[in-house]
Amino acid sequence: MKSLCLSSLIFLLIFLHCSPVRDISTPWKSPFYGSFEKALFKTTLDIRKNHLSGYTMIKKTEDSTYHIIFSNEMGMTIFDFEINPGNFKVNYLFEPMNKKVLIRIFERDFSHLIFGKIMPGQNFINKTVVFTESGSGSWPKKIILTNPGIKLEIQLRHMNL
C-alpha cells in the first residue's frame, strides 16, 4: 500500500513538473513589442491569503512608455505604474501593498512581461515563473506570473477591445 501511494506521488510530481512553464530567466517574445497600442485584461491577483480581481489596462504612450493600471470591478485603483526600459515609476499603489520589496517584484515581473527583460538579482525574487496559454493570433489567451517565494500570482486573461 505504501509503495502504491509513493508511486502515485512520484507520478503526480513528474506529471505536474512537465507542465508548460517558463522560468523568468528564459527570454520570451513579448506580445507588447512592435505595433502594440493597448490591451485590456481580466485580472486576478493573489498574494498570500489576499485575493483581488478586476481589470488591467496596459497602454503604450507616444514616448514608448507603458502605462499599467489595475483596478477592481468597482473602479478602485489598486496600482498604477509607468515603465520603460530604463525606468519604473509608481504613480499609485494601494497602501497595504506599498512595500519596497513588493514594488521591486512588480518592477521585475512587468519588465519581463513587457520587454522580455530580466533584472539582475540573487534572492527569492528570482523564483518568478511565467506561464502562457496560447490564444488566437499573436496574443496569449492567458498570462500567469507567479512568485512562490512570497505566494504571489497574477493572472491576466486577454479581453478584446
Backbone as ProteinMPNN parsed JSONL, in Angstrom:
{"seq_chain_A": "MKSLCLSSLIFLLIFLHCSPVRDISTPWKSPFYGSFEKALFKTTLDIRKNHLSGYTMIKKTEDSTYHIIFSNEMGMTIFDFEINPGNFKVNYLFEPMNKKVLIRIFERDFSHLIFGKIMPGQNFINKTVVFTESGSGSWPKKIILTNPGIKLEIQLRHMNL", "coords_chain_A": {"N_chain_A": [[0.82, -1.191, 0.0], [1.941, 1.242, 0.832], [3.894, 1.546, -1.138], [2.324, 1.893, -3.407], [1.103, 4.374, -2.882], [3.408, 5.958, -2.758], [4.369, 5.61, -5.36], [2.275, 6.757, -6.8], [2.451, 9.385, -5.896], [5.001, 10.139, -6.856], [4.537, 9.868, -9.623], [2.575, 11.85, -9.937], [4.043, 14.166, -9.239], [5.979, 14.166, -11.293], [4.297, 14.423, -13.508], [3.113, 16.962, -13.028], [5.388, 18.495, -13.036], [6.082, 18.579, -15.693], [4.54, 20.477, -16.916], [3.661, 23.252, -19.101], [5.708, 25.57, -18.39], [7.504, 28.576, -17.981], [10.518, 29.768, -16.883], [11.454, 32.866, -15.39], [14.014, 33.59, -16.046], [14.376, 32.804, -18.604], [14.335, 34.14, -21.799], [11.513, 35.528, -23.538], [9.226, 36.026, -26.257], [7.712, 38.926, -26.202], [4.337, 39.967, -26.478], [3.831, 42.64, -26.358], [5.515, 44.248, -27.714], [6.605, 46.06, -30.661], [4.007, 46.882, -32.839], [2.165, 47.319, -30.848], [-0.513, 48.883, -29.073], [-2.597, 49.1, -27.05], [-4.07, 47.087, -24.45], [-6.548, 45.121, -22.805], [-7.15, 43.366, -19.83], [-8.758, 40.807, -17.989], [-8.242, 40.389, -14.644], [-6.729, 38.577, -11.983], [-5.317, 38.792, -8.8], [-3.422, 37.269, -6.508], [-2.054, 37.311, -3.371], [-0.418, 35.879, -0.907], [-2.799, 35.246, 1.48], [-4.619, 36.949, 0.425], [-6.963, 38.042, -2.004], [-7.503, 39.635, -5.018], [-9.455, 41.012, -7.62], [-10.136, 42.183, -10.913], [-9.626, 44.558, -13.5], [-6.992, 45.007, -15.825], [-5.357, 47.469, -17.568], [-3.145, 47.947, -20.157], [-1.206, 50.23, -21.74], [0.522, 51.697, -24.426], [2.418, 54.596, -24.645], [3.19, 57.601, -26.569], [5.911, 58.109, -26.199], [7.073, 55.626, -25.935], [6.651, 54.578, -23.403], [5.125, 52.41, -21.116], [1.975, 52.23, -19.696], [0.514, 50.898, -16.913], [-2.362, 49.901, -15.418], [-4.202, 48.671, -12.757], [-7.356, 47.963, -11.636], [-10.122, 47.348, -9.407], [-13.379, 45.71, -9.777], [-15.185, 47.621, -8.961], [-13.992, 49.973, -9.591], [-11.951, 51.023, -8.075], [-8.608, 51.962, -7.918], [-5.888, 49.789, -7.791], [-3.163, 49.518, -8.442], [-0.975, 51.699, -10.265], [1.254, 52.003, -12.679], [4.127, 53.219, -14.47], [6.247, 52.269, -17.035], [9.332, 51.974, -18.688], [12.159, 50.967, -20.726], [14.31, 51.914, -19.121], [13.312, 52.84, -16.72], [11.104, 52.74, -13.912], [8.14, 53.739, -12.658], [6.099, 54.45, -9.92], [2.954, 55.472, -9.872], [0.685, 55.198, -8.335], [-0.049, 53.104, -5.593], [-1.898, 50.809, -3.848], [-2.21, 51.282, -0.431], [-1.772, 49.136, 1.604], [-0.195, 47.446, 0.054], [2.032, 48.835, -0.511], [5.028, 48.353, -0.344], [8.574, 48.195, -0.342], [9.857, 45.839, -1.214], [7.793, 44.468, -2.547], [7.202, 46.319, -4.547], [9.581, 46.188, -6.002], [9.379, 43.56, -6.918], [7.075, 43.765, -8.544], [8.148, 45.555, -10.431], [10.168, 43.979, -11.574], [8.666, 41.758, -12.567], [6.827, 43.004, -14.372], [8.619, 44.259, -16.112], [9.766, 42.051, -17.285], [7.475, 40.942, -18.444], [6.599, 42.954, -20.271], [8.917, 43.776, -21.767], [10.477, 41.509, -22.042], [12.724, 41.512, -20.63], [15.225, 40.835, -18.226], [15.815, 41.5, -14.889], [18.689, 41.953, -12.843], [19.512, 40.012, -9.899], [19.705, 38.176, -6.849], [17.992, 36.7, -5.098], [14.936, 35.639, -3.439], [13.232, 36.795, -5.245], [13.941, 35.994, -7.753], [12.534, 33.7, -8.249], [10.308, 33.837, -9.834], [7.856, 32.736, -12.148], [6.696, 32.426, -15.47], [3.784, 31.683, -17.167], [2.152, 30.879, -20.123], [-0.835, 30.685, -22.011], [-1.788, 29.686, -25.104], [-3.526, 31.678, -27.499], [-5.803, 33.185, -29.819], [-4.316, 34.379, -32.792], [-1.549, 36.611, -32.311], [-1.688, 37.044, -29.631], [-1.477, 35.812, -26.329], [-3.89, 33.766, -24.715], [-4.042, 33.639, -21.986], [-1.971, 34.891, -19.409], [0.175, 34.056, -16.855], [1.775, 35.107, -13.994], [3.833, 34.017, -11.493], [5.118, 33.963, -8.179], [6.382, 31.921, -6.101], [7.886, 32.246, -3.779], [6.912, 34.385, -2.283], [4.299, 33.832, -2.399], [2.76, 34.937, -4.55], [0.561, 35.517, -7.218], [-0.327, 36.484, -10.414], [-2.855, 36.635, -12.694], [-3.579, 37.156, -15.997], [-6.095, 37.554, -18.23], [-6.694, 37.879, -21.55], [-8.742, 40.333, -23.049], [-10.823, 41.226, -25.718], [-10.756, 44.395, -27.265]], "CA_chain_A": [[0.0, 0.0, 0.0], [2.841, 2.398, 0.88], [4.566, 1.699, -2.428], [1.342, 2.432, -4.337], [0.997, 5.807, -2.569], [4.661, 6.577, -3.16], [4.396, 5.599, -6.826], [1.301, 7.757, -7.25], [3.007, 10.699, -5.589], [6.086, 10.375, -7.808], [3.914, 10.079, -10.93], [1.934, 13.149, -9.9], [5.091, 15.187, -9.269], [6.552, 14.173, -12.636], [3.271, 14.949, -14.404], [2.99, 18.399, -12.797], [6.657, 19.124, -13.38], [6.188, 18.684, -17.137], [3.591, 21.449, -17.437], [4.337, 24.274, -19.903], [6.071, 26.694, -17.541], [8.716, 29.24, -18.412], [11.196, 30.493, -15.811], [11.68, 34.263, -15.767], [15.363, 33.759, -16.576], [14.339, 32.437, -20.012], [13.711, 35.205, -22.582], [10.344, 35.146, -24.316], [8.811, 37.053, -27.206], [6.612, 39.671, -25.601], [3.367, 40.493, -27.44], [3.691, 44.071, -26.133], [6.509, 44.953, -28.518], [6.206, 46.316, -32.042], [2.887, 47.786, -33.115], [1.229, 47.294, -29.727], [-1.037, 50.161, -28.604], [-3.234, 48.923, -25.755], [-4.734, 45.805, -24.23], [-7.326, 45.028, -21.578], [-7.11, 42.017, -19.274], [-9.457, 40.444, -16.754], [-7.082, 40.091, -13.81], [-6.801, 38.172, -10.58], [-4.044, 38.943, -8.119], [-3.43, 36.589, -5.214], [-0.821, 37.464, -2.627], [-0.632, 35.157, 0.345], [-4.207, 34.886, 1.656], [-5.446, 38.028, -0.121], [-7.38, 37.849, -3.389], [-8.056, 40.815, -5.673], [-9.789, 40.781, -9.02], [-10.542, 43.398, -11.609], [-9.192, 44.724, -14.877], [-5.711, 45.656, -16.04], [-5.178, 48.107, -18.868], [-1.758, 48.243, -20.5], [-1.241, 51.132, -22.883], [1.807, 52.241, -24.839], [2.314, 56.015, -24.964], [3.995, 58.026, -27.714], [7.343, 58.066, -25.891], [7.395, 54.208, -25.675], [6.431, 54.226, -22.006], [3.935, 51.596, -20.944], [1.186, 52.607, -18.537], [-0.167, 49.694, -16.434], [-3.311, 50.245, -14.359], [-5.049, 47.577, -12.278], [-8.417, 48.431, -10.739], [-11.107, 46.306, -9.14], [-14.624, 45.841, -10.524], [-15.88, 48.831, -8.513], [-13.28, 51.121, -10.125], [-10.868, 51.468, -7.193], [-7.295, 51.653, -8.463], [-5.007, 49.027, -6.917], [-1.856, 50.076, -8.768], [-0.811, 52.487, -11.477], [2.692, 52.058, -12.92], [4.663, 53.573, -15.78], [7.504, 51.537, -17.197], [10.047, 51.97, -19.957], [13.347, 50.132, -20.498], [15.258, 52.41, -18.129], [12.67, 53.478, -15.579], [9.855, 52.206, -13.37], [7.56, 54.783, -11.817], [4.859, 54.108, -9.237], [2.05, 56.62, -9.764], [-0.171, 54.9, -7.187], [-0.065, 51.718, -5.138], [-2.784, 50.634, -2.698], [-1.336, 51.436, 0.737], [-1.273, 47.888, 2.209], [0.763, 46.797, -0.846], [3.122, 49.782, -0.775], [6.25, 47.864, 0.305], [9.693, 48.252, -1.286], [10.109, 44.514, -1.791], [6.721, 44.179, -3.489], [7.404, 47.216, -5.697], [10.698, 45.603, -6.764], [8.847, 42.369, -7.59], [6.246, 44.262, -9.645], [9.049, 46.092, -11.449], [10.816, 42.841, -12.23], [7.686, 40.97, -13.313], [6.297, 43.753, -15.502], [9.711, 44.441, -17.073], [9.855, 40.801, -18.041], [6.247, 40.792, -19.223], [6.529, 43.932, -21.359], [10.116, 43.868, -22.599], [11.234, 40.268, -22.08], [13.987, 41.879, -19.994], [15.442, 40.239, -16.918], [16.577, 42.352, -13.983], [19.597, 41.154, -12.014], [19.151, 39.824, -8.501], [20.06, 36.833, -6.395], [17.223, 36.324, -3.92], [13.692, 34.943, -3.722], [12.539, 37.438, -6.36], [14.273, 35.231, -8.959], [11.706, 32.499, -8.351], [9.117, 34.121, -10.635], [7.623, 31.857, -13.289], [5.701, 32.938, -16.405], [3.059, 30.648, -17.89], [1.246, 31.447, -21.123], [-1.747, 29.771, -22.685], [-1.93, 30.279, -26.432], [-4.85, 32.146, -27.892], [-5.911, 33.455, -31.25], [-3.365, 35.365, -33.297], [-0.28, 36.76, -31.608], [-1.934, 37.261, -28.205], [-1.786, 34.668, -25.473], [-5.213, 33.807, -24.094], [-3.832, 33.881, -20.571], [-0.592, 35.02, -18.936], [0.221, 33.911, -15.398], [3.051, 35.394, -13.344], [3.792, 33.531, -10.121], [6.32, 34.016, -7.364], [6.068, 31.084, -4.949], [8.622, 32.689, -2.593], [6.047, 35.246, -1.476], [2.927, 33.396, -2.697], [2.141, 35.935, -5.42], [0.157, 35.049, -8.536], [-1.091, 37.432, -11.203], [-3.384, 36.018, -13.899], [-4.093, 38.124, -16.958], [-6.856, 36.943, -19.334], [-6.85, 38.908, -22.567], [-10.102, 40.667, -23.491], [-10.8, 42.004, -26.96], [-11.292, 45.764, -27.14]], "C_chain_A": [[0.873, 1.267, 0.0], [3.507, 2.627, -0.466], [3.611, 2.255, -3.483], [1.18, 3.942, -4.126], [2.251, 6.553, -3.024], [4.766, 6.665, -4.678], [3.455, 6.658, -7.389], [1.824, 9.167, -7.036], [4.119, 11.067, -6.572], [5.522, 10.655, -9.199], [3.272, 11.463, -11.001], [2.959, 14.28, -9.974], [5.727, 15.298, -10.654], [5.568, 14.785, -13.621], [3.137, 16.462, -14.255], [4.257, 19.144, -13.198], [6.776, 19.367, -14.883], [5.185, 19.66, -17.736], [4.342, 22.567, -18.17], [4.61, 25.538, -19.098], [7.39, 27.268, -18.022], [9.283, 30.016, -17.239], [11.479, 31.905, -16.288], [13.081, 34.492, -16.331], [15.445, 33.386, -18.06], [13.66, 33.556, -20.806], [12.488, 34.673, -23.337], [9.944, 36.307, -25.201], [7.546, 37.716, -26.665], [5.641, 40.16, -26.671], [3.181, 42.003, -27.331], [4.677, 44.897, -26.952], [5.948, 45.218, -29.91], [5.05, 47.291, -32.137], [1.834, 47.799, -32.01], [0.791, 48.703, -29.342], [-1.648, 50.045, -27.217], [-3.892, 47.557, -25.68], [-5.445, 45.849, -22.882], [-7.339, 43.574, -21.133], [-8.043, 41.907, -18.08], [-8.371, 39.872, -15.859], [-7.483, 39.568, -12.445], [-5.402, 38.279, -10.011], [-4.198, 38.306, -6.742], [-2.07, 36.779, -4.58], [-1.079, 36.972, -1.22], [-2.097, 34.785, 0.461], [-5.153, 35.919, 1.063], [-5.717, 37.803, -1.599], [-8.0, 39.151, -3.892], [-8.393, 40.446, -7.11], [-10.277, 42.082, -9.622], [-10.034, 43.395, -13.03], [-7.857, 45.443, -14.921], [-5.681, 46.199, -17.458], [-3.693, 48.39, -19.037], [-1.79, 49.038, -21.794], [0.151, 51.677, -23.156], [1.608, 53.703, -25.237], [3.252, 56.361, -26.117], [5.49, 57.951, -27.454], [7.813, 56.657, -25.506], [7.409, 53.85, -24.194], [5.134, 53.426, -21.943], [3.265, 51.978, -19.632], [0.367, 51.378, -18.146], [-1.048, 50.092, -15.26], [-4.149, 49.017, -14.036], [-6.07, 48.161, -11.323], [-9.434, 47.312, -10.547], [-12.392, 46.599, -9.916], [-15.406, 47.101, -10.159], [-15.181, 50.105, -9.0], [-12.165, 51.642, -9.241], [-9.524, 51.031, -7.771], [-6.458, 50.932, -7.41], [-3.569, 49.46, -7.163], [-1.885, 50.768, -10.113], [0.69, 52.687, -11.66], [2.965, 52.606, -14.316], [6.018, 52.905, -15.89], [8.037, 51.745, -18.607], [11.36, 51.243, -19.698], [14.307, 50.636, -19.425], [14.637, 52.919, -16.844], [11.382, 52.759, -15.19], [9.318, 53.228, -12.386], [6.245, 54.291, -11.226], [4.037, 55.387, -9.117], [1.123, 56.447, -8.566], [-0.045, 53.416, -6.874], [-0.896, 51.671, -3.859], [-1.933, 50.48, -1.442], [-0.887, 50.121, 1.377], [-0.245, 47.146, 1.349], [2.009, 47.647, -1.067], [4.358, 49.426, 0.066], [7.355, 47.822, -0.741], [9.943, 46.919, -1.968], [9.052, 44.182, -2.838], [6.823, 45.07, -4.725], [8.506, 46.669, -6.595], [10.235, 44.358, -7.539], [7.955, 42.781, -8.753], [7.109, 44.807, -10.777], [9.689, 44.969, -12.255], [9.834, 42.075, -13.113], [7.168, 41.716, -14.538], [7.372, 44.093, -16.527], [9.855, 43.196, -17.938], [8.642, 40.626, -18.947], [6.252, 41.699, -20.448], [7.712, 43.835, -22.315], [10.851, 42.542, -22.792], [12.586, 40.436, -21.416], [14.06, 41.281, -18.594], [16.293, 41.172, -16.083], [17.49, 41.49, -13.133], [19.116, 41.079, -10.572], [19.434, 38.395, -8.097], [19.284, 36.444, -5.134], [15.913, 35.683, -4.332], [12.906, 35.574, -4.868], [12.804, 36.672, -7.656], [13.395, 34.012, -9.171], [10.455, 32.7, -9.188], [9.061, 33.215, -11.857], [6.534, 32.488, -14.148], [5.101, 31.755, -17.149], [2.158, 31.337, -18.893], [0.403, 30.339, -21.721], [-2.063, 30.404, -24.026], [-3.381, 30.621, -26.732], [-4.875, 32.373, -29.385], [-4.918, 34.543, -31.654], [-2.096, 35.407, -32.474], [-0.46, 36.926, -30.101], [-2.154, 35.966, -27.46], [-3.177, 34.851, -24.87], [-5.086, 34.173, -22.617], [-2.344, 33.969, -20.292], [-0.644, 34.931, -17.419], [1.639, 34.176, -14.926], [2.936, 34.898, -11.905], [5.152, 33.705, -9.465], [6.037, 33.219, -6.1], [6.776, 31.509, -3.67], [7.798, 33.585, -1.688], [4.566, 34.937, -1.711], [2.15, 34.467, -3.458], [1.787, 35.285, -6.744], [-0.704, 36.108, -9.193], [-1.539, 36.712, -12.476], [-4.003, 37.104, -14.76], [-4.791, 37.377, -18.095], [-7.195, 38.038, -20.331], [-8.316, 39.078, -22.955], [-9.975, 41.49, -24.759], [-11.421, 43.369, -26.739], [-12.172, 46.099, -28.305]], "O_chain_A": [[0.597, 2.228, -0.718], [3.67, 3.77, -0.893], [4.033, 3.007, -4.361], [1.127, 4.7, -5.095], [2.168, 7.638, -3.601], [5.202, 7.683, -5.217], [3.795, 7.365, -8.337], [1.66, 10.037, -7.891], [4.163, 12.195, -7.064], [5.975, 11.577, -9.878], [3.407, 12.165, -12.004], [2.755, 15.251, -10.703], [5.985, 16.402, -11.133], [5.959, 15.58, -14.476], [3.055, 17.172, -15.257], [4.198, 20.289, -13.647], [7.499, 20.27, -15.303], [4.996, 19.67, -18.952], [5.518, 22.807, -17.899], [3.814, 26.477, -19.13], [8.288, 26.528, -18.424], [8.586, 30.847, -16.657], [11.72, 32.118, -17.476], [13.312, 35.484, -17.023], [16.468, 33.623, -18.702], [12.512, 33.892, -20.515], [12.447, 33.505, -23.723], [10.291, 37.453, -24.918], [6.462, 37.133, -26.676], [6.077, 40.716, -27.679], [2.449, 42.591, -28.127], [4.664, 46.125, -26.878], [4.922, 44.651, -30.285], [5.103, 48.391, -31.586], [0.713, 48.256, -32.238], [1.614, 49.616, -29.287], [-1.278, 50.788, -26.308], [-4.226, 46.95, -26.698], [-5.006, 46.52, -21.948], [-7.516, 42.665, -21.944], [-8.108, 42.816, -17.253], [-7.65, 38.962, -16.27], [-8.439, 40.043, -11.831], [-4.423, 37.905, -10.657], [-5.002, 38.75, -5.922], [-1.047, 36.448, -5.179], [-1.844, 37.56, -0.456], [-2.602, 34.061, -0.397], [-6.37, 35.779, 1.184], [-4.823, 37.424, -2.354], [-8.909, 39.698, -3.268], [-7.688, 39.656, -7.737], [-10.767, 42.966, -8.919], [-10.012, 42.356, -13.69], [-7.615, 46.373, -14.152], [-5.945, 45.48, -18.422], [-3.063, 48.996, -18.171], [-2.325, 48.588, -22.807], [0.87, 52.07, -22.236], [0.747, 54.019, -26.058], [4.015, 55.514, -26.583], [6.266, 57.751, -28.389], [8.831, 56.507, -24.829], [8.104, 52.921, -23.783], [4.168, 53.735, -22.64], [3.913, 52.041, -18.587], [-0.397, 50.865, -18.963], [-0.556, 50.56, -14.234], [-4.734, 48.4, -14.926], [-5.711, 48.78, -10.321], [-9.591, 46.442, -11.404], [-12.486, 47.602, -10.623], [-16.2, 47.593, -10.96], [-15.719, 51.201, -8.841], [-11.492, 52.606, -9.606], [-9.333, 49.854, -8.078], [-6.332, 51.401, -6.279], [-2.832, 49.74, -6.217], [-2.705, 50.462, -10.979], [1.325, 53.431, -10.913], [2.142, 52.475, -15.222], [6.833, 52.961, -14.969], [7.292, 51.699, -19.586], [11.656, 50.926, -18.546], [15.057, 49.836, -18.866], [15.354, 53.385, -15.958], [10.665, 52.236, -16.044], [9.971, 53.544, -11.392], [5.385, 53.778, -11.942], [4.385, 56.282, -8.346], [0.809, 57.41, -7.867], [0.052, 52.582, -7.774], [-0.629, 52.404, -2.907], [-1.035, 49.639, -1.398], [0.299, 49.99, 1.677], [0.497, 46.308, 1.862], [2.942, 47.214, -1.743], [4.683, 50.1, 1.043], [7.112, 47.457, -1.891], [10.212, 46.873, -3.168], [9.382, 43.668, -3.907], [6.556, 44.613, -5.837], [8.375, 46.687, -7.819], [10.653, 44.136, -8.675], [8.059, 42.211, -9.839], [6.834, 44.55, -11.949], [9.736, 45.024, -13.484], [10.133, 41.778, -14.27], [7.075, 41.14, -15.622], [7.061, 44.207, -17.713], [10.039, 43.276, -19.153], [8.78, 40.205, -20.095], [5.939, 41.248, -21.551], [7.531, 43.814, -23.532], [11.757, 42.458, -23.621], [13.487, 39.619, -21.603], [13.062, 41.235, -17.874], [17.368, 41.59, -16.511], [17.099, 40.392, -12.738], [18.409, 41.963, -10.089], [19.403, 37.496, -8.936], [19.873, 35.908, -4.195], [15.786, 35.224, -5.467], [11.999, 34.941, -5.408], [11.975, 36.7, -8.565], [13.515, 33.35, -10.202], [9.613, 31.804, -9.245], [10.072, 32.961, -12.512], [5.559, 33.024, -13.622], [5.826, 30.925, -17.697], [1.465, 32.292, -18.542], [0.862, 29.213, -21.911], [-2.551, 31.533, -24.083], [-4.315, 29.956, -26.285], [-4.062, 31.818, -30.125], [-4.717, 35.513, -30.923], [-1.618, 34.378, -31.997], [0.527, 36.946, -29.366], [-2.926, 35.114, -27.899], [-3.582, 35.97, -24.556], [-5.905, 34.913, -22.07], [-1.549, 33.222, -20.862], [-1.413, 35.643, -16.774], [2.589, 33.55, -15.396], [2.035, 35.315, -11.177], [6.194, 33.605, -10.113], [5.512, 33.764, -5.129], [6.318, 31.172, -2.578], [7.958, 33.556, -0.467], [3.69, 35.685, -1.276], [1.046, 34.853, -3.073], [2.608, 34.582, -7.333], [-1.685, 36.575, -8.614], [-0.707, 36.234, -13.247], [-4.846, 37.875, -14.301], [-4.143, 36.644, -18.842], [-7.891, 39.0, -20.006], [-9.036, 38.101, -23.163], [-9.108, 42.358, -24.855], [-12.471, 43.494, -26.11], [-12.712, 47.204, -28.374]]}, "name": "protein", "num_of_chains": 1, "seq": "MKSLCLSSLIFLLIFLHCSPVRDISTPWKSPFYGSFEKALFKTTLDIRKNHLSGYTMIKKTEDSTYHIIFSNEMGMTIFDFEINPGNFKVNYLFEPMNKKVLIRIFERDFSHLIFGKIMPGQNFINKTVVFTESGSGSWPKKIILTNPGIKLEIQLRHMNL"}
